[in-house]
Amino acid sequence: MQTRTPTLDLDWQTCERARLERDAAYDGKFLIGVKTTKIYCLPSCRSRTALAKNVVYLPSIEAAKQAGLRACLRCRPG
């Protein structure tokens, strides 16, 4: 049985704005994955802001794990 990975319903600009503003209203709607550190965070995470070129936006924890990322120890998503 295959599991279906959800898709991201938000556009890149919306996610980017929420990330830069650390908007807690978007927590649970998407996750931020950082390619260089291999960590995923909530949009409201207070850790150092990654460069946009190193960021991917993910729809779920499952998608983050499939991408080989681990949870942030600061915001502890999921």
C-alpha positions, -999 to 999 in steps of 0.1 A, spaced: 0 0 0 14 34 -10 10 65 11 1 97 -6 22 127 1 1 159 4 9 188 -18 16 223 -8 -15 245 -13 4 278 -8 25 297 -34 62 304 -29 57 341 -22 32 335 6 55 309 22 85 332 18 67 361 34 55 339 63 91 326 68 107 361 69 80 374 92 81 343 114 43 342 112 28 317 136 -5 317 118 12 295 91 24 269 116 8 236 106 1 248 70 37 241 58 72 235 69 105 251 60 133 228 49 169 240 48 190 221 23 223 230 38 216 220 74 191 192 65 167 205 91 130 214 89 112 240 110 79 257 116 74 291 100 75 308 134 108 292 144 132 317 160 164 301 147 187 320 123 170 328 90 183 307 61 191 321 27 162 318 3 183 298 -21 188 271 6 151 268 15 123 245 3 87 246 14 72 213 24 35 203 30 40 178 58 64 161 83 62 130 61 75 150 31 103 165 51 114 130 63 112 117 27 135 146 17 160 134 43 155 162 67 153 160 106 133 181 130 146 214 144 156 211 180 145 246 187 109 247 175 103 209 176 78 206 148 54 177 151 
